[in-house]
Amino acid sequence: MRPKTVFSPNFELSHGAVIFRGASVLTMDAEQRLLTDTDVLVDRGRILAVGTGLQAFGARVIDATHHLLMPGLINGHIHSPANFLKGALDDAPLEMFMLYEVPPLASAPESAHLCRLRTLLGAAEMLKLGVTSAHDDAFFNPVPTVETIGAVMQAYADSGMRANVSLDQPNIVEFDKYPFLKELLPADLRAHMEQAPRQSDAELLALYRDFIRRWHGAANGRLRVSVSCSAPQRVTVPYFEDLTALSVEHGLPFIVHILETRLQRVLGQEKYGKSLVKYVHDLGLLDEHKLVVHAVWIDDEDIALLAASGCTVSHNPISNLKLGSGVMRWRALRDAGVPICLGTDEAAVDDTANMWGVAKVAGLIHKIADPEWTRWPRADEVLYDLIAGGARGMGLQHQIGRVEPGYAADLVLVDLDTIAFTPLNDIRRQLVFCENGSSVSLTMVDGRIVYEDGKLLTIDEAALRAEIRAVMSEHAATLAETRRQADRLAPFYREMYRKSLLRPVGMNRWVGAHEE
């Protein structure tokens, strides 16, 4: 299908104007149209026209024949501070894993320089793979500062990537986040946890207000602030309430991890007498701004509450596999009308920032959790979650995620003369199940080409890799101390996990003979 349009702008184009000539175009509009032999004109960060015979004097013309032009991929949930941890940790359930990733006894803050390098590394990987936007739930161990927050944001600004960034910062003592742990810990370790640095509600809210003032809408609107409480059980109720009010006041997405694991289901029963979804709902804090992350151990009542709230759910299937968290009820959520986005979660639990891999696993994992094959995810549904769902989760559904006039020019050019698309049978299925990112030949964010023909144009990748190697050799002592502290705590966390398995929760989200 070809739109019969001739467009010639009646104004002067900027020096950065680009025409993609003769592309196949996956619009991801309401009809998800696939256009052929189509031109797309971009200028000043926006898509100006989509059609044929486009004329634009002075614009750079990119020959896009034998290529697919599509919206950039969106990483709907990532923690950039884990970008140095790919392949670093043994697989284990979340509660054990986090001991080694976010040590609860840490005392010394990380340097701003380290935060900048980590962020740039993730941005470089994503841009090369055609991921143009990231929803980064950034945690800071032990606490964030104006300097470390600024380092993350400046890295995204310099990379050319689009990013929403939040401060994922718990503010209650570690053992109160879990069932049974306080009673299991010896007195000296409880005291150590109580003395670990954490910020008050007022301190964190002041940081957020400063964060919004400095960075929300920076880089021509490419950088935005989201808010995060990490998880409802990890913060005080007044802080949760104040963050929700801040989210509503500024129209900001609010990231909250809910029921990622079976142990969290047990925690809800033991501490609140209800599921964590119902707990948030009963507090009056489950609303359309919430981006609920994981939502694996949910029941029908939880799904109804999520749907009624208007929230979005972030699906991180590779993370759920890596940590053995379980299989999310994807079709049940979708049938209830809950919007879904896709994410890598973090380098420690995906080991890449490759959204092509996430899409493929999202299209496959649910097939072993439901014998009714007509309910399995279709390729077009996975692509919708990958792009439209990601845009909604960032609160940008009317700005990014479509090849349509007026939308931001966050675009990816995919070479169709590659193994993944030879022969070309069905473009959507092959995008989901065949492509791994190697066919991406160009990435554009906000109308600026940031990656082309195998080279990043905003980051000196070789210099970045060399600097990271040098930093990591200096950072070895810190990593060794983190492991020593985690090893000391691990037996008590293992016993907590074992005890949680003895508590029935009335459901099973693991594949295999674990029926309850």
Helices and strands as residue ranges (DSSP letters): E 18-26, E 34-43, E 46-51, E 60-63, E 67-71, E 73-78, G 80-82, H 94-101, H 112-128, E 131-138, H 146-159, E 162-167, G 174-177, H 181-184, H 187-195, H 201-215, E 223-225, E 227-230, G 232-234, H 237-250, E 254-258, H 262-267, I 268-272, H 276-282, E 290-294, H 300-309, E 312-315, H 317-322, H 330-335, E 340-342, H 347-350, H 355-364, G 365-368, G 373-375, H 379-384, I 385-389, H 390-393, E 411-415, G 419-421, H 427-433, E 440-445, E 448-452, E 455-456, H 461-474, H 476-501
